[in-house]
Amino acid sequence: MLLDGHRHRSPSDPRCPRRRLAVALAVAVPMAVLGAPAASYVTALTAPGSADWQTTSVDWVRDHGGGPLVDTVENWWYAHNRPTGAAPVPGTLPTDGGSAPPATARPATPATAQPPALPLLAGQPALAHEAEWVPNPDGGATPALYSAYFRPNADYPSQIVGVAWMNQALTSTHLFAGTAEPVPGTTPAAAQVPHDLRSRLVAVFNSGWKMADSRGGFYAGGKSLVPLQDGAGSLVIDKSGRVTVGRWGRDARLGPDVTAVRQNLQLIVDNGRPLDGLADNATGAWGSPRNQFQFTWRSGLGTDRSGNLIYVAGDQLTLAGLADAMTAAGVQRGMELDIHPKTVTFNIIRPSHTGLDATKLLPAMVKPADRYLVPDHRDFLAVTLRTAP
């Protein structure tokens, strides 16, 4: 049984700002269809995967020459979507759920392996459990995943980010293709977490931008499905399932131990600090110059000083705001993953007597908690427990 564990306003609610944005973007579809074969649009709508018609329509318009129109609408909307208020909206804060099952055998791990301390806003009273790490009850004596939330910016006290810390001595990470990304053709059965991994599953989360916009490549199964690019921010998985995040050609290269690579734009955190240029993106290194100023859902992945994985995500973040939050969470080297409400997804998986319980890292994440346990159109990552030697 899969449990969401949280309530939030449905995107279908007409009062929801994201609903209004989807409608605004979707009005471009009939205009585009009139000038292109309707069969292409119908094929996109009926392709297997989890995308709804609004997302598919916007992607179709972008892929058929409408990118500037989509960017213009998005830039206008998200530029006026700044965080407001003195505290987060009720119901948006994570809650600790579930009790730990009995401990089982687990590979040895250093006793010092633990999440880094998270900051609290100066001059602001702490919220309930703010900046407190919650262990995921995965059945081991030493939890492999901890989650938390904190507020990264004193100028926006209503803004929160969710953080997941994953101990790479205890976990393995796997990259999976979706039915449409990185290239079409993956069967629905293969575009989800394989059933033989689910008993050890700890978390699943979104990958990067669509490959056409990522300025990077995709390597898996011994093949470059999309050519790898020098200098790109790269998530690299070796044969042991360990992840390195770095600049391709400087920090990582293709070799016999590499099993998967997912690239997306350029690094945003290096040597424990945000890269120069994020605030204006004048060179367009992180997408079109203006879309990184949007206050929207964003996600990023990096490693801490000990090489453990840290995932950070939140709503109403600019690119620079995401990099600042990642740095505050202890990331030493990191990259942006995907952005916008219907793409940012991190689901924590807990074993239970009924099978699996899935909970969103942040309650306001739009996609359901069972995303990637069913076929999906986008590529994604799954984190599993290592097997005992």
N, C-alpha and C positions, 0 to 999 in steps of 0.2 A: 504494500500500500504506500502511496506517495502522498505526503502531506505538505502543503504549502507552509502552514504555520503562521501566516500573517495575513492581515487584511489591508487593502489599499483601494483607492478609487480606481475603478475600471477605466481603461482607455476608451471604452465605448460610451462612457458617460459624457453627454454633450457639454457638461461643465468643465471637463478635463482639458487643460490647455493643449496637451499633446494630440487630443482628438481634433481640435481646431487646426492645429498645424498639419496633421495628416490630410484633412480635407482641403486645406489651402494648397498643399503640394499636389494632391490628386486631381485638381481641376486642370492641370496641364496635360493629363493623359488623353482626353478626347482630342485636343488640339494636335497632339503628336500622332495619334492613331490615324487622323485624317490624311497625314502626309506619309505614312508608312504602311506596309502590309499588316492588316489586322491580325493575320495568322500568327505573327511573331509575338504580339501582345497576348493573344489567347494561350499560346504555348507557355509563355512565362507564368501566366496566372494558374495554369494547371500543372506546372512542374511539381514533383514531390518535394516535401520539406515543410517547415513550420511557418514560413512567411505568410502574413495576411495580405489581403489585396492591396491595402494602402502601401505597405512596404514594397511589394512587388511592382506596383505601378510607378512609384518614385524611382526605384532601381531601373525599371525599363526606360523611363524617360531619360535618366542620366546616361544609360548605355547607348541611347539612340540620339545623341547630340544635344540633349536637354540639360547637361551638367551645369552650364552657366545659369540657367533659369532656376534650377533646384538650389544652387548655391546662393543666389540672390534672395530667394524666399527664406532659406534657412538662416542666412546671415542677418536678415532683418528681424526674424522672429527671436532668435536666441540672443541677439544683442539687446533686446528689450526684456529678457527673461532673467535678469540679475536676481540673486538671492535677496530676500527682504525679511525683516523681522528680527527680534532679539533672541529667538530660540527656534529650534526645529519644529516643524508641524507635528502635532500629536499623531502617534501611530507610525512614524517613520523611523523610530529607533529600533535597533535589533533587540530581541529578547532571548535569553538563554533558554533553550528547550532540550528536553530529554535528559535522562540519567545514564551514566556510564554502564555498559554491560561488563561482564566479568573480564578481567585482564587475560590476555593470551601471550604466547611466546612472541618475542619481538627481537629483531637484530639489535645488537649492542649499539648504544649511542652515547656520546659524551654527556656527562651530567650538566655541563655548562651550556649545552645547546638549548637556547630558549629565545623567545621573541624579544626584540629590543623594547625599551621603555617608550611609551607614546606621550606626546605633550598634552597639556591642558592649557586653555586660553587664559592668559594673564588678566586678572581683574574681573573674571567671569566666574560665577559659581558653577561647579561641575554638575553635569547632568547625571542621571542615574546610570551607574556603571560606565561612564565615559572614560575612555583610555584604559579600560580594564580588559585584559586578555581572557577569553573564555576557551577552555580546552574542548576540543571535539571528542566526545566519548566514542572512540572508534574500536574499543575492545582491547587496546594495548595498555601496558603499565605506564608507558610514556606516550602521551598523545602526539600524533604526527601533525596535527593541524590545530592552530589557535586562531580565533577570530576576535575582532574588536571594532570599535568605531571611535572617532574623535573629530573635533572641529579644527580645521587647519588654518583658518584665516580670521583674525580678530575683527577685520572689517565686515565680515559676513557671519555673525554668530549663529545664524539659522542653518548654515551650510554644514553638512556632515559628510564624512567619507567612511566607507567600510574597508577593513583591512583583513587579509588572511595571510598568516605566516605558516609555511609548510617546511617541515624538517626534511631535508633531502637525504639524510642518513636513513630515514624510515620510509621514504616514498619514492615512487617512480612516476614519471610523467610521460604521457602518450599524446601524439598529435593525430587527429583524424580529419579526413576530408568530409565536406558536406556534399549534398547532391548537386549544388551549383558552384561552389567554391572549394578549392582554388580554380578548378576547371569543371565543366559539366560532365556528368557521366557516372559518378559514384552511385551505386545502387542504394535505395533506402535502407536495406538491411545493413549495409556497411557504414552508413552515415549516422551512426548512433554508438553509444558505448557498447562494446561487445558483451554478450551475456557472460562469457567466461571471466571477465574482469570485474563484474558487478559485486561479487562477494567481498572484494578488497577495495572497493571504490571509496574515496575520501571526498573528492570534489570534482566538479566539472566547471569550466569557464570558457568565455568567449576568446576567440583568437583576434586577429587584426582586421584592418580595413579590407574591403574587396580588393582582389589582386590587381584589378585594372587601375586602382587609385593608390596602392600601397608603395609603389616605387621599389618593390622588392620581389623576392621569389619564394618558391615553396618546393621543398625537397622531402621526399618520403619514399620508403620502399625501394631505395636504391635508384630513384629517378628524380630528375629535376622537372617537376610538372610545370613550373614557371621558373625561368632562369634566375639564378641567384645573382645579386648585385653587390659589387664592392662598396664598402662604406655604409651599407644599410644596417639599421638596428635589427639584430637577429636573435631569435630564440632558438637555441641549438640543443638538441637532445642526443646524448651518447647512448652506447649500447646498454649501459646500466640503468638508463632512465633518468639520469641526472641532467639538469638544465643549466646551461650557461647563457647569460644575456650579455651581448657585446656588439662591437662594431665588426662587421664582416671584413676579413682581410687584415685586421689588426688584432682582435681578441679571439677570433675563431676562423677556422678554415675547414674545407671539406677534407675528410680523411676516413680511414677505415673504421674508426670508432664512432663516426657520426651516423645516426639513423634518421634524423629529421631536422629540418630547418624551416622556420617561419619568419620571414622578414617583413618589417613594416616601418616605412619612413626612416628617420635617423634616431639615434639615441636622444633621450631628453634629460637623463641623469647620468653623469659620469664622474668618477672619483668622489662620490658622495655629495654632489651639488648639481643644481640645474644647469644645463648648457646655456651659454650666452646666445642671445637672439630669440629666445622663446617669446619674449614680450611683444615683439613686433613681427616676427616671422618674415622679415624683409626679403629673404632669399627664396622663400617658398619651400624651405627644406622639410617642412612638416605639413604639406598640403598647400592648397591655395592660400595666399597671404592672409585672407580675412577669416577663413573658417576656423582657425585656431583661436579666434577671439570669442567664439560663441560660448555662452554659458549653457552648457548642455551636459548630459551624461557622458562621462569619460572613464576609461579604465587603463591601467598600466601594470606592467610586470617587471620585477627586477630581483636582484639578489642582495643579501646583507653582507656584512663583513665575514661571516662564516660560510657564505655560499648558499644559504637557505633562501627559498623563494618567498617573495612578498608580492601579493596582488593588492592593488588599491583601486577603488572605484567610488564615484559619487556623482550626484546631480549638480547642475549649475556650476560646473568647473570650466575654466578656460584651460588651454594647454599649459600655460605657465602655472596656473593654480594646481593642476594635476602634478606637475613636476615638483612643486613646493610640498605638496602633501606626501608624495613618494619619498622625498628626502627626509621629511619629518618622521616618516614611518621606518626609517633605517635603510632605505635602498641606497646602495653604493653605485650600482650601474643598472639603468632601466630604460624601458621603451614604452611608448604609448601602444595600447592595443586598440580595440574598437571604440567608437563613440556613438552617441544618440540612444534614445530610450529603448528601442526594440532590439538593440544589439548587445548592450552591456548586460552580462549575465554571469553570476557566480553562485552556484548552488552547493551547499555543504551536504554531504551524504552521511547518514548514520545507519548502522545496522540495527534492525529491530526484529522482534519475533515474527512480524508479518512480512519481512523482506528488507525493504529500504525505506528510510524516511529522508525526505529532501527538504531543505530549508534555504531560503534566499539569504545571502550575506546581508543585504539591506531589504527591508520589507517593500520599499517602493520600486524595486526592480520590476520591470513590466512583464517580462516573459515568465511563464510558469516554472515552478520548482522542478518539474520533470523534464525540462529542456535538455536535450542531448541523450536522454534515456529513450527517446523516440526519434525517428528520422528528422534531420535538420538540413536546411539548405546551405548553411555556413560551416566552415571548418571550425574546429574547437579543440580544447585540450582536456584530458582527464588525468587525475592524480589518483594513484592506487597505493596501497601499502605494499612494501617489499615483502617477499616471502622469506621466512626464516631459513638460514643456510642449513 
